[in-house]
Amino acid sequence: MIAIDTDVLVRVIVEDTGQPEQTKIARDLVENAQKVFLSQIVQIECTWVLAKVYKIDKASLLAVLEHLLINPDFILQHPEHFKTAIDLFRLGHADFADCLILTESSYLDAVLYTFDKRLGRHSNTRLL
């Protein structure tokens, strides 16, 4: 098993014409690995980069997340939390990072306090 950083995962997902050599290296690395570990930080950073830098729309982002979830070549840190966060993200009341933060809090039976009005719409949150 290998672990990859966000920049490698993004190159695997996006056809970056500005970085064709990096894209090829990243894709070859992942293709030749038996398993690829994705930490929660990489999961969050990747969604942020895809949305903010590459302007990938929510439907496409959901498709990427679902592919990572079901692809047996990827080993996700806390896959059950990842799936729950995808389900919350699909509802549309927060970005994926906030959904994962809420999921982590919920698994610990902790109320999540936030100033974020969109995130505060979810149960198990308290808007400050």
C-alpha positions in Angstrom: 0.0 0.0 0.0 1.0 3.6 -0.7 -0.3 6.9 0.6 -0.6 9.9 -1.6 -0.9 13.6 -1.0 -3.6 15.9 -2.3 -1.6 17.2 -5.3 -1.1 13.6 -6.5 -4.8 12.7 -6.1 -5.9 15.8 -7.9 -3.6 14.9 -10.9 -5.1 11.5 -11.0 -8.6 13.0 -11.1 -8.1 16.0 -13.3 -6.6 16.2 -16.8 -4.3 19.1 -16.0 -3.0 20.3 -19.3 -0.6 22.7 -17.5 1.1 19.8 -15.8 1.0 16.8 -18.2 4.2 15.2 -16.8 2.9 15.3 -13.2 -0.4 13.9 -14.4 1.2 11.0 -16.1 3.5 10.3 -13.1 0.6 10.4 -10.7 -1.7 8.2 -12.8 1.1 5.6 -13.3 1.9 5.6 -9.6 -1.7 4.9 -8.6 -2.3 2.4 -11.5 0.7 0.4 -10.4 0.0 0.5 -6.7 -2.0 -2.4 -5.1 -3.8 0.0 -2.7 -3.8 3.7 -2.2 -4.5 5.2 1.2 -6.4 8.6 1.4 -6.3 10.3 4.7 -9.2 12.5 5.8 -7.0 15.6 5.3 -6.4 14.5 1.7 -10.1 13.9 1.2 -11.0 17.4 2.4 -8.2 19.2 0.6 -9.0 17.4 -2.7 -12.6 18.5 -2.6 -11.6 22.0 -1.8 -9.1 22.1 -4.7 -11.5 20.6 -7.2 -14.3 23.0 -6.3 -12.2 26.2 -5.8 -9.3 25.8 -8.2 -10.8 23.7 -11.0 -14.4 25.0 -10.6 -15.8 21.5 -10.6 -19.6 21.6 -10.0 -21.3 19.9 -7.1 -22.7 17.0 -9.2 -19.3 16.2 -10.7 -17.7 16.5 -7.2 -20.3 14.0 -5.8 -19.5 11.6 -8.6 -15.7 11.8 -7.8 -16.4 11.3 -4.1 -18.7 8.3 -4.8 -16.1 6.8 -7.1 -13.4 7.1 -4.4 -15.8 5.4 -1.9 -16.6 2.4 -4.1 -13.2 1.9 -5.8 -11.5 -1.0 -4.0 -8.1 0.4 -4.9 -8.6 3.3 -2.5 -8.4 2.8 1.2 -10.2 5.7 2.9 -9.5 6.8 6.4 -12.8 6.2 8.2 -14.8 5.1 5.1 -18.1 5.1 7.0 -17.6 8.7 8.0 -16.7 9.5 4.4 -20.0 8.0 3.2 -22.0 9.8 5.8 -20.3 13.1 4.8 -21.2 12.4 1.1 -24.8 11.9 2.1 -24.9 15.2 4.1 -23.1 17.0 1.3 -25.7 15.8 -1.2 -28.4 17.5 0.9 -26.7 20.8 0.1 -26.5 22.6 3.4 -22.7 22.7 3.7 -19.5 22.0 1.8 -17.9 18.6 2.0 -15.3 19.6 4.6 -18.0 20.9 7.0 -20.0 17.7 6.4 -17.0 15.6 7.4 -16.4 17.7 10.5 -20.1 17.3 11.4 -19.9 13.6 10.8 -16.8 13.2 13.0 -18.5 15.1 15.8 -21.7 13.1 15.5 -19.8 9.8 15.7 -18.5 11.1 19.1 -21.9 12.2 20.2 -20.6 15.7 20.4 -22.6 18.8 19.4 -20.8 20.9 16.8 -20.9 24.6 17.5 -20.5 26.9 14.5 -20.9 30.4 13.1 -21.7 28.9 9.7 -25.4 29.4 9.0 -25.6 26.7 6.4 -23.9 24.2 8.5 -26.0 25.2 11.5 -29.1 23.9 9.7 -28.1 20.3 10.4 -29.1 18.4 13.5 -26.4 18.0 16.1 -25.2 21.5 15.4 -25.7 24.7 17.4 -25.4 28.1 15.6 -23.6 30.7 17.6 
